[in-house]
Amino acid sequence: MDENKFTVMQKAEVLIEALPYIQRFNRKIIVIKYGGSAMTDETLKDGVIADAVLLKLVGFKPILVHGGGKEISSWSQKIGLESHFANGLRITDGPTMEIAEMVLNRVNKELVTKIQKLGVRGVGVSGKDGGLLHVKKREADRVDLGYVGEIDRVDGAVLRDLLEKDFLPVVCPIGYDDAFDTYNINADDAACAIASALGAEKLAFLTDVEGVMVDPKDPESLIPQMTASQAEEFASSGKAGGGMIPKLKNCAAAIREGVGRVHIIDGRVPHCLLLEIFTNRGIGTAILKDTEEPA
């Protein structure tokens, strides 16, 4: 078989492998938490958007939820505001909140533009739009985080309407409280809350690690699948890295609240979403319901 014919056959095999997944998840909601290096590297950014568009075109109902922490820090530095963090959360005073909202909305519209360029109708929404994300002030031990919100209610009507009208929603993690004060929201928390409220079939976290590993320094120790209970146990075991602990707890909570499956994948890998969702082996860690047996 000549080289060109071999390449064509490989492509055919990839499509055949993807077919059952396309059939299984047709018209199902998938929430993608978009962050990390995939947001700062233009090539990776284009790849993630292309993946989301492809998911849309083959029948999925994707929703992008994005962060923007690095961009907020960069713009804060430009105007002379110093960034401070506590327990991994940005301490957000009034001026920082103004910068965060400005930057996150700028990121939001950039992503919408990239989606539009690929021929799919994208719409950017803030958690303030339609009362999507209602929050209360997030409390922390001995630290006033300022305008950092903890989600206490999700009204998914605006997202359901957009999905039914064939749009690809892009959500900016900003919300407000009972007094209509604006709050910054951790993007992981926003993605979990939205996925749970909408009963998403899948929730995918794009990260800067290969997945959940027994030894964070050894990629060979990747855990390809674990149940929600195993994720909680691992988070409490002392083996998980600091940034992975809240993510695993979020994943387990999302599963218990009705999300079908959660994926933690390496956003630095080109087309990581397609590789995780449409191939038999996948490339990251999948968190399953306790009633499912890891393969």
N, C-alpha and C positions, 0 to 999 in steps of 0.2 A: 504494500500500500504506500503510495507516494505521500510526501509530507503534507501537502494541502488537503488530501482526502482524509488523512489521519486527524488533522485539526478540525475538519468539518464533523467527523464522527465524534470527537471529544465534545464538541458543542452540542451535538444531538443528545449525547448521554447526559450532559448537564441539564438540558431541558426536560428530559424524561425523568430524571431524579427529582426535579422541582415540581413536576406535575401533581403528585398527590398532595403536596403542601398547598399548592395554589387551589386545588379543589377543596381541601379541608378548611382553609381560612378565608374562602371567598365571602365577601361582605362582612367580615369580622373586623372589629376595631383593634388596632395596634397602636399603643402609645410609645413614642420614642423620646427618651430623655437625652437631649443632645448637649454635650459639653466636652470639656477636656481639650486635648490637642486637636481633635477633629473640628474644633471651632476656630482655631488660630492658624492652622495650615490650610492655605487656599485649595490645594489639590485634594486634601482629605475632605474639606468642606464641600467642594463640588461633588465628590463621590457620595457623601452622605445624602445630599439633596437628590442626586440621581437615583440612589437606592429608594428613597422615600417616594419619589415620583413613579418608579417602576412598580413598587408595591401598590400604589394607587391604581396604576393602569392595568394591573393583573387582577384587580377586584378587591384588594384590601381597603380598609378605611383608616389610613394612618393619621395620627395627630402628632405634631412635633411640639415638645416642650423644651425650651432652651434656657440655659444660664447665660452668664456673661461676666463672671467674676474678674477675669483677667482684664477685660476691657474697662470695667468699672475702676479697677485699681490704676490702670494706665491714665484714664481721664482725670481721676482724682489727683494723681501726681502732677498732671499738667497744670492744674489750677491751684496747686499748693496744698491740697488736702491730704493728710497722712491717713493711710488705711490701718485700722486696728481690728484684731480678731479675738474671739473668745470661744473656745470649744468648737473651732472650725467655722464659726459664723461671723460674718462681718458686723462689727458694731456700727450701727447706721443712725447717725444724728440727722437733723433736718437738712443741712447742705448736702450730706452724702446721699440722702434719700433722693434729693432732686437730681443729682448726678446719676444715680442708679437707674431711675426711671427714664431719664433722657437716653442713657447708653443702651439700656435693654430694648427700648422702643426702636432705636437706630438699628441694633442687631436684628430685631424682629423684621423690620422692613427690608433689610438686606437679604434675609433668607426667603422672604416672600418673593422678592424680585428674581432670585435664582430659580425658584419653583416656576414662576410665570415664564421665564425664558425657555423652560423645557416643555411648555405647552400644557401645563396643568394649572387650574385656577387655585391659587393660594390666597389665604386670608389671614392677616395677622390680628390677633386679639390679645388684649391685656386681661389679667384676671379681674380687672375692674369692670370690663365690658359685660353688660347683661347680668351683673352680680355673680360672675362665674366663681370667683374665689373670695369668700368672706373669711376674715381672720380675727384673731384676738392677739394682743401683744404677747410675744414669746418671752417666757420667764427663764432666767438662768441664775444659778447659784452665785450670789455676791457680785453679779455683773449686770449692769443695765445695758441691754443690747440696743436700746433705742427703737427705731422703726423696723423691727424684725418681726414678721408675723407668723403665727401658727394657725394653719387652716382649721376652721371648725365647721365650715359648711361649703359644699360645692353645688352650684346650680348648673348642671350640664346642658340645659335647654339650648343655649346658644350654639354649643358644639354639635349637639344632635341635629339641629337645624342645618348647620353648615355641611355636615356629612351627608345628610339626605339630599342636599342641593348640589352634591358632587364637588364640594370644595375640599382643599387640604388645609386644615387649620394649623396655625403656628402660634403657640401660646407663650406670652411673656409673663414671668412669675411675679406679678405685682397684684396686690389686693387691697381691700380696705376693711375697716372695722365698723362697729355700730355708729360711730361718730363720723364716718366717711373720711377718716385719716388714712393716708396711703402708707402701705407697708411693703417692704422687700420680703420675698419668700424664697426659702431654699428650693432650688429647682428640682432636686430629688423628691422633696416632700410634695411639691406641686404635681409632678408626674404621677406619683403614687396615688394621690388623692383623686386626680382626674381619672386615672385608669380604674380605680375602685368604684367611683361614682357611675361610670359609664359601663361597668361590667366588661372591660376590655378582655379580649382573648389573650393578648400578649402585651407585656410591658418590657421594653428593652432599654437598658442603661448603657450608654457609650462612655467608656472610662479610659484611663491611661494605664490599665493593667490587663493581663491576658484573661483574667477572670478570678475566681476564688482559688487560692493556692494554699496548700498545707504549709509550705515554706515560701513566703513572698519573694525570696531571692532565687527560687528554683522553678522555672517555667514547667519543668517536667512533673511538678507536684500539683498541676492543675486538677481541680475537681470538676469533671464535665457536667455532673448532675447531682442535685441534692434536694431533699424534701424541705418544706417550710420548717418543720421541727428541727431537722438537721442544721438548717441555716441559723436558727436561733441558738442552738447548742454551740455551733462553731463560733458565733459572735461572742458568746459568753466564755469560751474556752481559753482565751488568752492567745490563741494562735493567729487570729485575724489581725491585720494591720489596722491602725487607728481609723483611717478613712473608710475601711471596709465594714467596720462594725455597724455604724448607723445605716449603711446601705443594705446590709443583710437583714437588719431589723425591719427596714422599710419593705424589703422584698417579701419577707415572711408575712408582714401585716397585710400587704396587697393581696397575697394568695388567700389569706383567711377572709378577706373582704370580697372575694369573688373573682379576682383576676385569674385567668386560665393558667398562665405560665409567665415567669419572669426570667429575663436573660440579662446576664452581666457580661458584656463583650468589650473587646479591645478596639476602641475607636481609631487607633493608629493604623489598623489593618485596612487597606483599601477594600471597599464594598463589604465591610464586616457584617452589615445587616443581612445582606443576601446570603452570605456564607453560613450565618447562624440559622436563618429561618428556612432556607431552601435546600440544605444539604443534610444527609443522614447523620454525619458526625458532628457538624457544628464547629465553632471555634472558641466558645467561651463557656460559662457556667449557666446552666438552666436550673431555676428553682421550681420545683413541682409541688402539687398538692400532696398531702400526707397519704392520700389514698392511692397515689401513683407509685409504682416501683421504679426506682432509677434503673436505667438500662445497663 
